[in-house]
Amino acid sequence: MIVTEQRIATRQALIDWRGNRYSVPPELAAARVVVQQRLGGDVIDIATVSGGFVARHRVGEPGLGVTIRDAGHVTALEAI
């Protein structure tokens, strides 16, 4: 079973998922995205609402409040 939910990215290009934050490309700041996680899985996939894949992250322990960023997302955000 796959859990699928929509989220709105913050202005810092992060989405909240199960008590942690995960990066998306900076062009998706304040945009709606779709997050998917297979039950019991250790990764999440993030896509645009039109279905374009944008990120995959290994999930942190739920509720820890950690921020997990992709190095490419950080570089792109700093360039803006």
SULJOZI-V673171 format. One record per backbone hydrogen bond with DSSP energy under -1.0 kcal/mol. CO is the residue of the C=O (numbers start at 1). NH is the residue of the N-H. Records with the same first field share a line. If there is no record, write none. Layout:
CO: NH / NH
//
This chain:
1: 39
3: 37
5: 35
7: 33
10: 13
13: 24
14: 10
15: 22
17: 20
18: 63
19: 65
20: 17
21: 68
22: 15
25: 28
26: 29
28: 31
31: 9
33: 7
34: 47
35: 5
36: 45
37: 3
38: 41
42: 59
44: 57
45: 36
46: 54 / 55
47: 34
48: 51
52: 48
55: 46
57: 44
61: 64
66: 21
68: 23
70: 74
71: 75
72: 76
73: 77
74: 78
75: 79
//
